Amino acid sequence: MNKSTFQNVTVKLIAESKTNPRGTSFEGPEFNDLVASIKEKGIIVPLILRPAGKGYEVVAGSRRFRAAQKLKLTEIPANIQELTDAEAQEVQIIENLQRADVHPLEEGQAYRKLVEESKYEVASVAAKVGKSETYVRQRIFLTRLEAPIAAAYRSGKIQDGHAVLIAKLSAGDQLAALKWLTQWGDAKDIADLKRHIEDEFYKPLEYQPWVKDAEALAAVGPCKECPPTVPSLFGAVKEGACTDKKCWKRKIGKYIDFRTAKNPELILISKEYNYNTKAQG
């Protein structure tokens, strides 16, 4: 348990944190309202600081600190804690998640940091932030969104449900799904997107006969286009299984070549695969 001390601290002895999740922009109506509130009532919730050199570093409360500077306050109330870099960053992440305006993409990045950098299990993160494990894992999935999809999500062109469905696809398939979703202007509803993804991506990927056949697996070779998986974040993928349609199409072609070479009596009609009439075995 880290020791903490409550005391008033001279503002000139305090420095910004370089790992503040909110960045360096503190402007706009909300910040002005905070300044006005502090001017009238003072700082009600103490900042969290940690010793740094001859002074202190802001761990939590950057907006209050900036407001105090703007008001030219000489001292502010603080909770001083001895924290390592990792502990300080964890406090910053947790505090940032408590904002009312935090975007789901920011949430996902924060949860992912707690898993990858602080080495928490997803279940532990969920308990720490007071959310369900499903909620946290869904937010983490959003960190897989490619830049164009993330930008469309932030701008409001696609909604939460669209983003969650698309995030589960590989990079190339995400872009294809976004193109389909927005090709006629307004984004289609979530049910339409779900049907499209099921028909266009999931159903074909259900048929991967090489996964259970060591000889066929060697013949089709490893995935090239499929993204690397992080089981602790996104769940394990069966060895040799494709998660990208382009990669799957290439391996289907190699699998057909393997089958026809092994069984010369087979007649090749087409290398185009239809999941509704998939061959047995």
Secondary structure, 3 states (H helix, E strand, C coil): CCCEEEEEEEHHHEECCCCCCCCCCCCCHHHHHHHHHHHHHCCCCCEEEEEECCEEEEEECHHHHHHHHHCCCCEEEEEEECCCHHHHHHHHHHHHHCCCCCCHHHHHHHHHHHHHCCCCCHHHHHHHHCCCHHHHHHHHHHHHCCHHHHHHHHHCCCCHHHHHHHHCCCHHHHHHHHHHHHCCCCCCCHHHHHHHHHHHHHHHHHCCHHHHCHHHHHHHCCCCCCCCCCHHHHCCCCCCCCCCHHHHHHHHHHHHHHHHHHCCCCCCCCCCCCHHHCCCC
